[in-house]
Amino acid sequence: MISAFIYISLFLILRMAFELGILFAFGAMLCWGFGDFFIQRSTRKFGDIESLAFIGLIGSFGLLPFVIQDLPLLFSIPNLAMLGMIGLITFAFAITDLEALKKGKLSVVDVVLGLELPITIVFGFMFFRETLSVLQLIIILLIFAGIVLISLRSLSKQNPFKGLEKGVFLAFLAAIGMSVVNFLTAVGSKQVSPLLAVWFPWVIFTIISIALIWRREGLPKFFENAKKFSAVILAMGICDTLAWLFFAFAVLENELAIAVAITESYVVLALFLGVWLNKEKIFLHQYAGAAIALCATIALGFIA
């Protein structure tokens, strides 16, 4: 009873201190940080496609009771086409994202993935008519500079591409792609429904993932992995589902720039988990780059 009272009191205090949409953004930040940690574990155990399929299955079935009342919106061809397109794009870049996490260090890859922040904000300025101040532009450039620093194992002037950390190229591609997914999810949330903007694309990429698994190696091994690694699969699926759900509500309540600036701070948690639990070693200039990128991201959240 006492603990329940404490939790309720804490929620009410936070609710008074922040708008509900901001709380959703912070919720997405926490869930993405832990989610990427579990995703890295799962991709190294049984691969990218299977991990994406498990995430999709948990999200699709978990959100189904909540989207039933919104399902009639899918009878609109424009809504169906837009959400279906989001599903296809999500599948393509989610695989790239998972492969980057599989090959690289969590503490490095997730900070590089933070590049999706300035790209998404640019989309918000271009299509949602949000404005970009000189100070915001400077902070976005600082974020980019920090990401470049952490992506390099060494600062050698000879062939800098040779000194790139593993998974960095894939992380750059994933960051660009996921910024498109962020933008389209925001559009879907505003024009259709926050729940459908998450649920229907997940149904699409889940079907694609399971079809590929069935064609390549059949489903028995898929079910065997589900039983063998049930704990990490559930943790991964629940965290990622909640993250995207919180993000969809955050962009419904706030400008895209503000929501993304806050949610992208999940790289702080990912960096901590990578160094602490995965025992990853990163160099001094990478710590400096992470500090620059993370501080600039938080600053952008305050001024956006």
Beta strands, then each sheet from edge to edge (+ up, - down):
end
